[in-house]
Amino acid sequence: MIDINQIKSSTDILEVIGSYVHLERAGRHWKGLCPLHDDTNPSLQVNQERQAWMCWVCDKGGDVVSFIMEHESIGFIEAANLLASRAGIPISSPKSQKHIAEASDFFCLCEWAAKQYKHAFRGSYAENYMQKRGFTRQTTDEFEIGYAPNKYDFLANKSREQGFDSNLLLQAGLLKEKNGHHYDAYRGRVVFPIRDHHGRLASLGGRILPQFSTHKTGDKQAKYINGAESRIFAKRKTLYGFHRINQNQQDITVVEGYTDAMALWQ
């Protein structure tokens, strides 16, 4: 369970809000433009001594957790886990159904799945494909590239071995369902872990390998697929690789695909 008092005692509200907003001292307080509305006259006030914030225009305020909830449009559990991660406080991993029942543990499920695919990458069709595309091992390691074997039950079997709730993996977009049976969403693909702007693993992308691009029935496979929209992943709000950006950078290049971003990085 989350120890909210430990999170608050390990977190400085001035440092957290200051990472989102430029703050300037105003007497005993700090002021800045409120990010919750179109602010032109600094109306956000931060009291470091009380570890509290207030916007007089929005008529909203509270502690550091409430600020994250408002700014990120997320719930209490997600905000607390985000702050825990930021403070270096260990959060729960999906070792039991009780733990993964919390919404925030969707991130843990995605991390777990990405690790399974990354373990399968070395010496696979996917590694050979990426090498032919000119990517070094250092780059594929840096971007945590994985391989989803061309099987219907690779991840499904591993999740059952761990005792995970299949319905949660369905909601996270890691499994699919047909006629009451669960099967892998990613098969025969290079897997690209997708992290949100905080660096949390929110979803996976998959590129079909050439040798698996056509079903035995002759049906053409989709070249690229993304994880399903979930409580932690919205495609329209997530830019691949954005978490790597230094927020002080003035110039940013936006490209179309996963490998385009990787190639520029390399």
Stockholm file with secondary structure:
# STOCKHOLM 1.0

chainA/1-266         MIDINQIKSSTDILEVIGSYVHLERAGRHWKGLCPLHDDTNPSLQVNQERQAWMCWVCDKGGDVVSFIMEHESIGFIEAANLLASRAGIPISSPKSQKHIAEASDFFCLCEWAAKQYKHAFRGSYAENYMQKRGFTRQTTDEFEIGYAPNKYDFLANKSREQGFDSNLLLQAGLLKEKNGHHYDAYRGRVVFPIRDHHGRLASLGGRILPQFSTHKTGDKQAKYINGAESRIFAKRKTLYGFHRINQNQQDITVVEGYTDAMALWQ
#=GR chainA/1-266 SS CCCHHHHHHTCCHHHHHHTTSCCEEETTEEEECCTTTTCSSCCEEEETTTTEEEETTTTEEESHHHHHHHHHTCCHHHHHHHHHHHHTCCCCCSSSHHHHTSGGGHHHHHHHHHHHHHHHHTTSHHHHHHHHTTCCHHHHHHTTCEEECSCSSHHHHHHHHHTCCHHHHHHTTSEEEETTEEEESCCSEEEEEEECTTSCEEEEEEEECGGGSBCTTSCBCCSEEECCCCSSCCGGGCCTTGGGSCTTCSCCCCCSSHHHHHHHHC
#=GC SS_cons         CCCHHHHHHTCCHHHHHHTTSCCEEETTEEEECCTTTTCSSCCEEEETTTTEEEETTTTEEESHHHHHHHHHTCCHHHHHHHHHHHHTCCCCCSSSHHHHTSGGGHHHHHHHHHHHHHHHHTTSHHHHHHHHTTCCHHHHHHTTCEEECSCSSHHHHHHHHHTCCHHHHHHTTSEEEETTEEEESCCSEEEEEEECTTSCEEEEEEEECGGGSBCTTSCBCCSEEECCCCSSCCGGGCCTTGGGSCTTCSCCCCCSSHHHHHHHHC
//
